[in-house]
Amino acid sequence: MSELRDHQIIIASDVGGERDGIGIEVYHNSELIFEVFRDDTKHTREVTLYKKDVSLSLIEETIAKFKADVEWDF
């Protein structure tokens, strides 16, 4: 059973400021829970948690979606 379908997903770019890249933001009830982000400036891919407890299966599903939907190369 997919946990992603119970959440809102936004693929968004972030340009300027402290970072430059694209990522997937995961929301529940309009609250940002976490994001998976490709930072083109630092050449990194990161997961940032904004809520303390996030299920591993939700993170794994989101990472799989990130790999499928977001360009991997910097």
N, CA, C and O atoms as a Tinker XYZ file with bonds, in Angstrom:
   296  protein
     1  N      0.837000   -1.171000    0.000000    73     2
     2  CA     0.000000    0.000000    0.000000    64     1     3
     3  C      0.892000    1.248000    0.000000    63     2     4     5
     4  O      1.813000    1.353000    0.810000    81     3
     5  N      0.629000    2.160000   -0.875000    73     3     6
     6  CA     1.430000    3.362000   -1.023000    64     5     7
     7  C      1.035000    4.428000    0.000000    63     6     8     9
     8  O     -0.133000    4.799000    0.115000    81     7
     9  N      2.021000    4.904000    0.727000    73     7    10
    10  CA     1.774000    6.009000    1.655000    64     9    11
    11  C      1.738000    7.340000    0.917000    63    10    12    13
    12  O      1.136000    8.302000    1.393000    81    11
    13  N      2.377000    7.396000   -0.236000    73    11    14
    14  CA     2.426000    8.653000   -0.987000    64    13    15
    15  C      1.043000    9.165000   -1.355000    63    14    16    17
    16  O      0.829000   10.376000   -1.401000    81    15
    17  N      0.111000    8.277000   -1.615000    73    15    18
    18  CA    -1.217000    8.724000   -2.044000    64    17    19
    19  C     -1.979000    9.460000   -0.944000    63    18    20    21
    20  O     -2.966000   10.140000   -1.222000    81    19
    21  N     -1.528000    9.327000    0.297000    73    19    22
    22  CA    -2.149000   10.034000    1.416000    64    21    23
    23  C     -1.493000   11.392000    1.679000    63    22    24    25
    24  O     -1.813000   12.060000    2.663000    81    23
    25  N     -0.577000   11.796000    0.798000    73    23    26
    26  CA     0.175000   13.033000    0.983000    64    25    27
    27  C      0.130000   13.877000   -0.289000    63    26    28    29
    28  O     -0.136000   13.369000   -1.378000    81    27
    29  N      0.392000   15.154000   -0.134000    73    27    30
    30  CA     0.505000   16.042000   -1.279000    64    29    31
    31  C      1.985000   16.111000   -1.656000    63    30    32    33
    32  O      2.861000   16.269000   -0.805000    81    31
    33  N      2.232000   15.987000   -2.968000    73    31    34
    34  CA     3.592000   15.981000   -3.487000    64    33    35
    35  C      3.750000   17.166000   -4.428000    63    34    36    37
    36  O      2.911000   17.394000   -5.299000    81    35
    37  N      4.823000   17.912000   -4.249000    73    35    38
    38  CA     5.117000   19.029000   -5.155000    64    37    39
    39  C      6.558000   18.875000   -5.630000    63    38    40    41
    40  O      7.481000   18.753000   -4.825000    81    39
    41  N      6.734000   18.884000   -6.942000    73    39    42
    42  CA     8.075000   18.944000   -7.508000    64    41    43
    43  C      8.347000   20.420000   -7.761000    63    42    44    45
    44  O      7.635000   21.077000   -8.520000    81    43
    45  N      9.395000   20.931000   -7.109000    73    43    46
    46  CA     9.641000   22.371000   -7.150000    64    45    47
    47  C     11.131000   22.658000   -7.308000    63    46    48    49
    48  O     11.980000   21.932000   -6.790000    81    47
    49  N     11.424000   23.727000   -8.030000    73    47    50
    50  CA    12.804000   24.179000   -8.131000    64    49    51
    51  C     13.022000   25.301000   -7.130000    63    50    52    53
    52  O     12.095000   26.030000   -6.777000    81    51
    53  N     14.243000   25.423000   -6.687000    73    51    54
    54  CA    14.636000   26.471000   -5.752000    64    53    55
    55  C     15.890000   27.107000   -6.333000    63    54    56    57
    56  O     16.953000   26.487000   -6.359000    81    55
    57  N     15.764000   28.340000   -6.797000    73    55    58
    58  CA    16.869000   29.027000   -7.443000    64    57    59
    59  C     17.125000   30.333000   -6.710000    63    58    60    61
    60  O     16.198000   31.088000   -6.415000    81    59
    61  N     18.380000   30.584000   -6.423000    73    59    62
    62  CA    18.737000   31.796000   -5.707000    64    61    63
    63  C     18.823000   31.539000   -4.229000    63    62    64    65
    64  O     18.541000   30.436000   -3.760000    81    63
    65  N     19.209000   32.547000   -3.502000    73    63    66
    66  CA    19.346000   32.363000   -2.061000    64    65    67
    67  C     20.498000   31.434000   -1.746000    63    66    68    69
    68  O     21.569000   31.529000   -2.346000    81    67
    69  N     20.276000   30.536000   -0.803000    73    67    70
    70  CA    21.338000   29.646000   -0.340000    64    69    71
    71  C     21.532000   28.410000   -1.208000    63    70    72    73
    72  O     22.554000   27.735000   -1.091000    81    71
    73  N     20.577000   28.100000   -2.074000    73    71    74
    74  CA    20.708000   26.869000   -2.853000    64    73    75
    75  C     20.091000   27.028000   -4.230000    63    74    76    77
    76  O     19.316000   27.948000   -4.490000    81    75
    77  N     20.461000   26.096000   -5.108000    73    75    78
    78  CA    20.009000   26.117000   -6.485000    64    77    79
    79  C     19.800000   24.668000   -6.914000    63    78    80    81
    80  O     20.762000   23.906000   -7.011000    81    79
    81  N     18.551000   24.281000   -7.171000    73    79    82
    82  CA    18.293000   22.902000   -7.563000    64    81    83
    83  C     16.816000   22.614000   -7.662000    63    82    84    85
    84  O     15.995000   23.517000   -7.823000    81    83
    85  N     16.489000   21.331000   -7.563000    73    83    86
    86  CA    15.109000   20.877000   -7.705000    64    85    87
    87  C     14.861000   19.750000   -6.713000    63    86    88    89
    88  O     15.772000   19.002000   -6.359000    81    87
    89  N     13.625000   19.642000   -6.276000    73    87    90
    90  CA    13.328000   18.596000   -5.316000    64    89    91
    91  C     11.864000   18.240000   -5.270000    63    90    92    93
    92  O     11.031000   18.827000   -5.960000    81    91
    93  N     11.578000   17.265000   -4.441000    73    91    94
    94  CA    10.204000   16.834000   -4.186000    64    93    95
    95  C      9.888000   17.164000   -2.735000    63    94    96    97
    96  O     10.576000   16.721000   -1.815000    81    95
    97  N      8.829000   17.951000   -2.547000    73    95    98
    98  CA     8.354000   18.288000   -1.208000    64    97    99
    99  C      7.148000   17.412000   -0.893000    63    98   100   101
   100  O      6.287000   17.198000   -1.746000    81    99
   101  N      7.091000   16.907000    0.335000    73    99   102
   102  CA     5.993000   16.040000    0.766000    64   101   103
   103  C      5.243000   16.748000    1.901000    63   102   104   105
   104  O      5.825000   17.125000    2.919000    81   103
   105  N      3.935000   16.913000    1.689000    73   103   106
   106  CA     3.073000   17.606000    2.651000    64   105   107
   107  C      2.009000   16.648000    3.172000    63   106   108   109
   108  O      1.586000   15.727000    2.473000    81   107
   109  N      1.588000   16.881000    4.406000    73   107   110
   110  CA     0.441000   16.192000    4.976000    64   109   111
   111  C     -0.408000   17.250000    5.664000    63   110   112   113
   112  O      0.065000   17.961000    6.551000    81   111
   113  N     -1.672000   17.350000    5.247000    73   111   114
   114  CA    -2.571000   18.387000    5.770000    64   113   115
   115  C     -1.946000   19.781000    5.652000    63   114   116   117
   116  O     -1.993000   20.576000    6.591000    81   115
   117  N     -1.371000   20.055000    4.503000    73   115   118
   118  CA    -0.749000   21.345000    4.173000    64   117   119
   119  C      0.509000   21.673000    4.985000    63   118   120   121
   120  O      0.989000   22.806000    4.943000    81   119
   121  N      1.038000   20.711000    5.713000    73   119   122
   122  CA     2.269000   20.913000    6.485000    64   121   123
   123  C      3.419000   20.197000    5.781000    63   122   124   125
   124  O      3.321000   19.009000    5.474000    81   123
   125  N      4.506000   20.921000    5.527000    73   123   126
   126  CA     5.686000   20.323000    4.905000    64   125   127
   127  C      6.321000   19.353000    5.882000    63   126   128   129
   128  O      6.695000   19.731000    6.992000    81   127
   129  N      6.442000   18.084000    5.459000    73   127   130
   130  CA     6.997000   17.041000    6.322000    64   129   131
   131  C      8.479000   16.838000    6.043000    63   130   132   133
   132  O      9.297000   16.820000    6.963000    81   131
   133  N      8.818000   16.684000    4.757000    73   131   134
   134  CA    10.215000   16.512000    4.364000    64   133   135
   135  C     10.359000   16.782000    2.881000    63   134   136   137
   136  O      9.374000   16.906000    2.153000    81   135
   137  N     11.616000   16.870000    2.444000    73   135   138
   138  CA    11.887000   17.036000    1.025000    64   137   139
   139  C     13.112000   16.225000    0.634000    63   138   140   141
   140  O     13.989000   15.955000    1.454000    81   139
   141  N     13.150000   15.847000   -0.619000    73   139   142
   142  CA    14.329000   15.250000   -1.229000    64   141   143
   143  C     14.776000   16.267000   -2.259000    63   142   144   145
   144  O     13.987000   16.666000   -3.115000    81   143
   145  N     16.043000   16.700000   -2.190000    73   143   146
   146  CA    16.487000   17.844000   -2.977000    64   145   147
   147  C     17.816000   17.558000   -3.662000    63   146   148   149
   148  O     18.739000   17.014000   -3.055000    81   147
   149  N     17.900000   17.935000   -4.939000    73   147   150
   150  CA    19.163000   17.872000   -5.689000    64   149   151
   151  C     19.717000   19.290000   -5.734000    63   150   152   153
   152  O     19.145000   20.167000   -6.381000    81   151
   153  N     20.833000   19.510000   -5.044000    73   151   154
   154  CA    21.449000   20.832000   -5.000000    64   153   155
   155  C     22.524000   20.912000   -6.079000    63   154   156   157
   156  O     23.570000   20.272000   -5.974000    81   155
   157  N     22.257000   21.702000   -7.115000    73   155   158
   158  CA    23.171000   21.802000   -8.241000    64   157   159
   159  C     24.424000   22.598000   -7.912000    63   158   160   161
   160  O     25.436000   22.458000   -8.598000    81   159
   161  N     24.378000   23.426000   -6.882000    73   159   162
   162  CA    25.546000   24.205000   -6.480000    64   161   163
   163  C     26.550000   23.328000   -5.743000    63   162   164   165
   164  O     27.750000   23.383000   -6.013000    81   163
   165  N     26.050000   22.512000   -4.803000    73   163   166
   166  CA    26.933000   21.657000   -3.996000    64   165   167
   167  C     27.136000   20.275000   -4.606000    63   166   168   169
   168  O     27.964000   19.499000   -4.128000    81   167
   169  N     26.371000   19.961000   -5.678000    73   167   170
   170  CA    26.408000   18.632000   -6.309000    64   169   171
   171  C     26.098000   17.541000   -5.280000    63   170   172   173
   172  O     26.832000   16.563000   -5.137000    81   171
   173  N     24.988000   17.745000   -4.572000    73   171   174
   174  CA    24.545000   16.776000   -3.568000    64   173   175
   175  C     23.066000   16.472000   -3.761000    63   174   176   177
   176  O     22.336000   17.225000   -4.406000    81   175
   177  N     22.650000   15.366000   -3.195000    73   175   178
   178  CA    21.239000   15.005000   -3.099000    64   177   179
   179  C     20.984000   14.760000   -1.622000    63   178   180   181
   180  O     21.693000   13.983000   -0.982000    81   179
   181  N     19.960000   15.430000   -1.078000    73   179   182
   182  CA    19.758000   15.401000    0.369000    64   181   183
   183  C     18.292000   15.182000    0.720000    63   182   184   185
   184  O     17.393000   15.525000   -0.048000    81   183
   185  N     18.074000   14.607000    1.891000    73   183   186
   186  CA    16.738000   14.515000    2.477000    64   185   187
   187  C     16.738000   15.419000    3.700000    63   186   188   189
   188  O     17.607000   15.305000    4.564000    81   187
   189  N     15.762000   16.316000    3.769000    73   187   190
   190  CA    15.622000   17.209000    4.911000    64   189   191
   191  C     14.279000   16.930000    5.575000    63   190   192   193
   192  O     13.230000   17.015000    4.936000    81   191
   193  N     14.320000   16.595000    6.860000    73   191   194
   194  CA    13.103000   16.326000    7.619000    64   193   195
   195  C     12.661000   17.593000    8.335000    63   194   196   197
   196  O     13.458000   18.248000    9.007000    81   195
   197  N     11.388000   17.931000    8.185000    73   195   198
   198  CA    10.809000   19.080000    8.879000    64   197   199
   199  C      9.882000   18.639000   10.006000    63   198   200   201
   200  O      9.420000   19.460000   10.799000    81   199
   201  N      9.618000   17.352000   10.068000    73   199   202
   202  CA     8.811000   16.755000   11.121000    64   201   203
   203  C      9.653000   15.651000   11.741000    63   202   204   205
   204  O     10.432000   15.004000   11.042000    81   203
   205  N      9.511000   15.431000   13.016000    73   203   206
   206  CA    10.385000   14.496000   13.725000    64   205   207
   207  C     10.233000   13.046000   13.254000    63   206   208   209
   208  O     11.229000   12.399000   12.929000    81   207
   209  N      9.029000   12.540000   13.214000    73   207   210
   210  CA     8.814000   11.129000   12.902000    64   209   211
   211  C      8.202000   10.966000   11.514000    63   210   212   213
   212  O      7.045000   11.318000   11.285000    81   211
   213  N      8.996000   10.430000   10.599000    73   211   214
   214  CA     8.539000   10.166000    9.232000    64   213   215
   215  C      8.838000    8.702000    8.950000    63   214   216   217
   216  O      9.948000    8.231000    9.197000    81   215
   217  N      7.843000    7.981000    8.432000    73   215   218
   218  CA     8.046000    6.552000    8.213000    64   217   219
   219  C      9.082000    6.296000    7.127000    63   218   220   221
   220  O      9.166000    7.024000    6.138000    81   219
   221  N      9.860000    5.256000    7.332000    73   219   222
   222  CA    10.886000    4.874000    6.372000    64   221   223
   223  C     10.269000    4.548000    5.018000    63   222   224   225
   224  O     10.833000    4.901000    3.982000    81   223
   225  N      9.113000    3.877000    5.010000    73   223   226
   226  CA     8.487000    3.515000    3.734000    64   225   227
   227  C      8.077000    4.756000    2.938000    63   226   228   229
   228  O      8.178000    4.752000    1.711000    81   227
   229  N      7.619000    5.814000    3.607000    73   227   230
   230  CA     7.265000    7.047000    2.909000    64   229   231
   231  C      8.514000    7.705000    2.315000    63   230   232   233
   232  O      8.489000    8.191000    1.184000    81   231
   233  N      9.591000    7.714000    3.076000    73   231   234
   234  CA    10.846000    8.268000    2.563000    64   233   235
   235  C     11.346000    7.446000    1.378000    63   234   236   237
   236  O     11.778000    8.011000    0.374000    81   235
   237  N     11.292000    6.121000    1.484000    73   235   238
   238  CA    11.749000    5.261000    0.386000    64   237   239
   239  C     10.905000    5.462000   -0.870000    63   238   240   241
   240  O     11.448000    5.529000   -1.973000    81   239
   241  N      9.595000    5.557000   -0.718000    73   239   242
   242  CA     8.719000    5.801000   -1.872000    64   241   243
   243  C      9.037000    7.140000   -2.528000    63   242   244   245
   244  O      9.052000    7.254000   -3.754000    81   243
   245  N      9.286000    8.139000   -1.710000    73   243   246
   246  CA     9.582000    9.461000   -2.246000    64   245   247
   247  C     10.926000    9.475000   -2.958000    63   246   248   249
   248  O     11.060000   10.105000   -4.007000    81   247
   249  N     11.909000    8.799000   -2.416000    73   247   250
   250  CA    13.212000    8.713000   -3.079000    64   249   251
   251  C     13.069000    7.997000   -4.421000    63   250   252   253
   252  O     13.689000    8.402000   -5.403000    81   251
   253  N     12.264000    6.946000   -4.474000    73   251   254
   254  CA    12.030000    6.243000   -5.746000    64   253   255
   255  C     11.366000    7.175000   -6.758000    63   254   256   257
   256  O     11.728000    7.172000   -7.935000    81   255
   257  N     10.398000    7.970000   -6.307000    73   255   258
   258  CA     9.743000    8.937000   -7.188000    64   257   259
   259  C     10.740000   10.000000   -7.645000    63   258   260   261
   260  O     10.741000   10.393000   -8.811000    81   259
   261  N     11.575000   10.455000   -6.741000    73   259   262
   262  CA    12.612000   11.434000   -7.064000    64   261   263
   263  C     13.519000   10.890000   -8.168000    63   262   264   265
   264  O     13.807000   11.584000   -9.143000    81   263
   265  N     13.964000    9.652000   -8.008000    73   263   266
   266  CA    14.849000    9.048000   -9.009000    64   265   267
   267  C     14.156000    8.892000  -10.361000    63   266   268   269
   268  O     14.803000    8.985000  -11.405000    81   267
   269  N     12.855000    8.657000  -10.347000    73   267   270
   270  CA    12.106000    8.469000  -11.594000    64   269   271
   271  C     11.722000    9.788000  -12.263000    63   270   272   273
   272  O     11.670000    9.867000  -13.491000    81   271
   273  N     11.452000   10.826000  -11.465000    73   271   274
   274  CA    10.864000   12.052000  -12.010000    64   273   275
   275  C     11.796000   13.255000  -12.095000    63   274   276   277
   276  O     11.499000   14.215000  -12.806000    81   275
   277  N     12.908000   13.214000  -11.385000    73   275   278
   278  CA    13.826000   14.355000  -11.351000    64   277   279
   279  C     15.117000   13.956000  -12.060000    63   278   280   281
   280  O     15.671000   12.888000  -11.799000    81   279
   281  N     15.586000   14.807000  -12.947000    73   279   282
   282  CA    16.834000   14.556000  -13.661000    64   281   283
   283  C     17.957000   14.279000  -12.658000    63   282   284   285
   284  O     18.147000   15.040000  -11.710000    81   283
   285  N     18.686000   13.208000  -12.866000    73   283   286
   286  CA    19.714000   12.781000  -11.905000    64   285   287
   287  C     20.985000   13.616000  -12.028000    63   286   288   289
   288  O     21.627000   13.919000  -11.022000    81   287
   289  N     21.351000   13.990000  -13.253000    73   287   290
   290  CA    22.601000   14.717000  -13.485000    64   289   291
   291  C     22.501000   16.170000  -13.024000    63   290   292   293
   292  O     21.432000   16.780000  -13.042000    81   291
   293  N     23.636000   16.692000  -12.615000    73   291   294
   294  CA    23.708000   18.079000  -12.164000    64   293   295
   295  C     23.823000   18.993000  -13.373000    63   294   296
   296  O     23.898000   20.212000  -13.220000    81   295
